[in-house]
Amino acid sequence: MCKPALGSVADMQKLVALQAQTQSLLMMGSGWRWCDPSQQAATKIDHATVKTFDVYAPRPRFYYGIHAWEFLAGVFGPDVNWIERISEVDGYTKYRCELASGIQGHVHVGSDIQRVIQWEDHKGKHELTLDISAIQLGFCKTFVEMIRTGKMPAPIASQIKPICNAMLAEQVCELGGRQTINQLEEDRIVDSTEFMKNYKPPRELVSV
């Protein structure tokens, strides 16, 4: 299931229940999470020494901003304690959030920078930039490995967390203030009507 796989809390709950009932293999989300560069970076980072991070993704906020939360999940893990909006100007939204590890950093959606994650630790500043081929290859390799081994790349609860984070970010933009992940509203839904009015699929995805 591509990103964002779901747009409501209710649908997430139904999907979790359906997967538990059928025991079907499920892989969803962004290739930014599953590609080799993200997975390799994750194995080398000592969370105890990380001071801050910044991750960048394109707009619109939920539909492509989901990449930022997926990228963050791939490198630092999917668990977020809270999110707050720092600023929003001309479609560029800057958030501050805290990960379950206690690391705080920024998520940038709609900036001129894309597919980049930066972090600072005791050794200095680091940056990882993903290219499209690595993203596509990583997504395909992860899917093939799931079929080959019969094992999902991560438990379904872990796979839906970036969507929860992206939905909480939408909630923060609507309600303001700092919102914890436990405050994600049970009836929260992201309406795709306006997005789909302007959405133009890439040429390679258009049926001929």
CORVENDA-V121522 format. One record per backbone hydrogen bond with DSSP energy under -1.0 kcal/mol. NH is the residue of the N-H (numbers start at 1). CO is the residue of the C=O. E is the energy in kcal/mol with one decimal. If there is no record, write none. Layout:
nh->NH co->CO e->E
nh->NH co->CO e->E
//
This chain:
nh->9 co->188 e->-2.1
nh->12 co->8 e->-1.7
nh->13 co->9 e->-2.2
nh->14 co->10 e->-2.1
nh->15 co->11 e->-2.4
nh->16 co->12 e->-2.4
nh->17 co->13 e->-2.0
nh->18 co->14 e->-2.5
nh->19 co->15 e->-2.6
nh->20 co->16 e->-2.0
nh->21 co->17 e->-2.0
nh->22 co->18 e->-2.5
nh->23 co->19 e->-2.6
nh->29 co->1 e->-1.8
nh->33 co->30 e->-1.4
nh->34 co->30 e->-1.1
nh->35 co->31 e->-1.6
nh->39 co->35 e->-2.1
nh->40 co->36 e->-3.2
nh->41 co->37 e->-2.1
nh->42 co->38 e->-2.1
nh->43 co->39 e->-1.1
nh->44 co->41 e->-1.1
nh->49 co->46 e->-2.2
nh->51 co->120 e->-3.7
nh->52 co->120 e->-1.1
nh->54 co->118 e->-2.5
nh->55 co->106 e->-1.8
nh->56 co->116 e->-2.6
nh->57 co->108 e->-2.2
nh->64 co->60 e->-2.3
nh->65 co->60 e->-1.7
nh->67 co->64 e->-1.6
nh->68 co->65 e->-1.3
nh->69 co->65 e->-1.0
nh->70 co->66 e->-2.3
nh->71 co->67 e->-3.1
nh->72 co->68 e->-2.5
nh->73 co->69 e->-1.7
nh->74 co->70 e->-2.3
nh->75 co->71 e->-2.0
nh->76 co->72 e->-3.0
nh->81 co->98 e->-3.3
nh->83 co->179 e->-2.3
nh->84 co->96 e->-2.7
nh->86 co->94 e->-3.2
nh->87 co->94 e->-1.6
nh->89 co->92 e->-2.3
nh->92 co->89 e->-2.3
nh->93 co->109 e->-2.8
nh->94 co->87 e->-2.6
nh->95 co->107 e->-2.9
nh->96 co->84 e->-2.9
nh->97 co->105 e->-2.3
nh->98 co->82 e->-1.9
nh->99 co->103 e->-3.0
nh->100 co->79 e->-2.1
nh->102 co->99 e->-2.1
nh->105 co->97 e->-2.0
nh->106 co->53 e->-2.6
nh->107 co->95 e->-1.6
nh->108 co->55 e->-3.3
nh->109 co->93 e->-2.8
nh->110 co->57 e->-3.0
nh->117 co->128 e->-2.3
nh->118 co->54 e->-3.2
nh->119 co->126 e->-1.9
nh->120 co->52 e->-2.0
nh->121 co->124 e->-2.6
nh->124 co->121 e->-1.6
nh->126 co->119 e->-2.9
nh->128 co->117 e->-2.7
nh->130 co->115 e->-2.5
nh->135 co->131 e->-1.9
nh->136 co->132 e->-2.7
nh->137 co->133 e->-2.7
nh->138 co->134 e->-2.4
nh->139 co->135 e->-2.2
nh->140 co->136 e->-2.2
nh->141 co->137 e->-2.9
nh->142 co->138 e->-2.3
nh->143 co->139 e->-2.0
nh->144 co->140 e->-2.7
nh->145 co->141 e->-2.5
nh->146 co->142 e->-1.8
nh->147 co->143 e->-2.1
nh->148 co->144 e->-2.7
nh->149 co->145 e->-2.5
nh->150 co->146 e->-2.3
nh->159 co->155 e->-1.9
nh->160 co->156 e->-1.9
nh->164 co->160 e->-2.0
nh->165 co->161 e->-2.6
nh->166 co->162 e->-2.4
nh->167 co->163 e->-2.5
nh->168 co->164 e->-2.5
nh->169 co->165 e->-2.1
nh->170 co->166 e->-1.6
nh->171 co->167 e->-2.2
nh->172 co->168 e->-2.6
nh->173 co->169 e->-2.0
nh->174 co->170 e->-1.6
nh->175 co->171 e->-3.1
nh->176 co->172 e->-2.8
nh->179 co->83 e->-2.5
nh->181 co->81 e->-2.2
nh->183 co->180 e->-2.0
nh->184 co->181 e->-1.3
nh->188 co->185 e->-1.6
nh->190 co->7 e->-3.1
nh->196 co->192 e->-2.7
nh->197 co->193 e->-1.2
nh->205 co->202 e->-2.1
nh->206 co->203 e->-1.3
//
